Amino acid sequence: MTDDLIRRGLSRRGLLQTTAGLIGGSVLPAMPAFAEDKPAIGSYPAGVSGSTAFIGISVPRTGTYAVQGEDELKGYQLAIEHINEGHELIKKISPKTSKGVLGKELKFGVADSAAKPNEAVQAQQRFISENKAIMITGGTSSAVAVALNKLAQREHVLFVCGISGSNDTTGKDCVRYGVRQNFFGQTAAAAIGPVMVREFGKGKKAAYLTPDYTYGHTVTKSMQDFLATAGWTTVTNQVAPLGAPDYSSYLLNVANSGADVLINVNWGHDAVLSTQQAKQFGVLDKMKLVVPYQVPFIARETGGLMQGVYAATDYWWTIEDKFPLAKMFNEAFEKKYGYKPEWGAENAYVSFAHWAHMCEEAGSFNPPDVIKVYEKGETIPSLVGDVHYRPEDHQCIRPVIIVKGKQQKDMKNKEDWYDVVEIVPGEGLMQKPDAFGCHLGDYT
Amino acid sequence: MISWPNLVSQLFNGLALGALLALISSGLTIIYGTLGVLNLAHGAMFMIGGYAGFVTYQYTESFILAIIAGSLFVMLLGVVMERTIIRHFYHRPHEDQLLVTFGLGICFVEIIRLIFSSQSQLVPPPAIFQGITNLGFMFYPTYRLAVVGIVAVALGALFIILYRTRLGMIVRAGIEDSVMVDSLGINVYRVFMVVFGIGAMAAGFAGIVNAPVVSLTPGIGDDILVQTFVVVVIGGVGSFPGAILGGLIAGEIISVTSMFNPGYAYVMLFAAMTLVLVVRPHGLLGVQGRE
């Protein structure tokens, strides 16, 4: 029977793990087969005592962030596939990776968060307790990221944050057990602000469209703070709920505000819909549009309304001319999924590759050990050049890409939506680690 | 901060929004009024109307054909749904009806997501309605103006069907007392099928007419469903004029509140609904004493 099970792919360690699971996690450290030199913490070592390690993924597959969530999920899946096979690109980021992480094959579960914190927390709690997830990930909504931060700290399971632009994520809501690869809203403001002042001048009047949650408020505040230094004023700030079905009332207020520039802080389908409706209401004929924290899909979904519009983003595929790893990633992604990867996919892929790097460097899945490697702040490769994580707030210091929407006639192919105007280095752009009151919690 | 042009703009915007809500709600209220079924798949019908129209537009590039195809497809879907599923629930508790229609709505959304993905789809307005019109006191998207007209015509057509035809007479009688209509020798179940089809068609029609305004996503019906229910409750469950009145009131509340503080738009909407329920439990134009 044992032979039969092994033939079917169930290893002896897998059998032991299953048996151990039945007996209960509390006795694991006492069992010789699981003897470890580290005390048990969170899902460690229960989650990695077999031949596999499980990751809990929660992305929005429905709701206003569904498109970005699907792109993000594809990035995670490609990263896991590459890590498990020891792909050349993963080895460039995590040189010690052979196959899997520390020789363990990665398995994963996916839950639809619908960009709702409660749903994400419930799903991840299940992945932790039932699947002994050794790492959890998710985001796209900063409200989700902040909620998962708290869960990760409580459960002592590492949370590798997906897309989250709120200043709070690695600011006031930062945790020891959370790391974030993409940048603060404030960083986006600091990167795109000078471009706006250069392009539109000083002393302008700005109208804002702000989604009503942590991400929206912090990005708007960051933009307002930065632009105030150039004499810009806010004539109206229209705060709409996440997933608002219609922006007409908000846009009428914007249209009547006398603003020179509309700063649309919305993201996902909200950004698409509000931009389309801004066009319908003639707002874009009256004032310039800027999207300070931009979702690349907006260009294709608005059918060209981003032409000439400046935006700050995490990733745009044409930077492959400058970054060989980006080229490798784009090729692998496009081969598998049939389109150029966007921000979510890049963020997901790199976040996992970095996590693999940290585990390999730690030589263990033990969370405090892995966190301490993040906190070494060593320079490691990413798709946008070398980056590092700050020990004080676990924020990755990475460049911000400033793009400008291309005119249709200049597009070389159907996915050539943007010109990369500037790649602004992260150093000097990101505010101090304590700027938003980050106090990391304990390791244990 | 409050200027007259801004107030008038928002009042007008409320009218446009209200007209659309009135149309969708009229379908919901006709179905409930006649069949006693609270159709939670109504938002999905609205969404499917948009997608059916979108597909037609892709092939024909005709907005008129898109409207016709979108409406008819959803009407057919409504009829099939009524014949195969809903009719088994007429005499079941309301909670069963709610759950089964809610479930159907989820299925419809996921089927559409499977076929079209979550990316939004664009249906451009007809060429003659593109651009912006100067109304004197404000500039307003021409197509949204057209929507007010189109919806008014559609509501007029529904009114004629309900109040000037034999079918309408039976339907209205059915709203009052379906047992009595049945005992008069009229096959109420065949009427029910038609009523369900008409109610669904109203949602489908609204879906494709609204598509150029909002762009299509699989979840678009979820957003509108809650507002539609509020409209029906304000106007009076089962009342066609109530749906129109409720729609216009809801549109104005959302729009005018948004002028002062958009965050309170829905709060005010639900506050208004609560107030109506306290003062007139059957809604503004609801029929008192109806089971």
Interface residues (C-beta under 8 A of the other chain):
Chain A: R61 T62 G63 T64 A66 V67 G69 E70 D212 Q238 V239 A240 P241 G243 P245 D246 S248 S249 Y250 L252 N253 A255 N256 H269 V272 L273 Q276 Q277 Q280 F281 G282 D285 F297 R300 E301 G303
Chain B: S3 P5 N6 S9 Q10 N13 A16 L17 V109 R113 S117 S118 Q119 S120 L122 I132 M138 F139 Y140 P141 Y143 R144 V213 V214 S215 T217 P218 G219 I220 D223 I224 Q227 I254 S255 S258 M259 P262 G263 A265 Y266
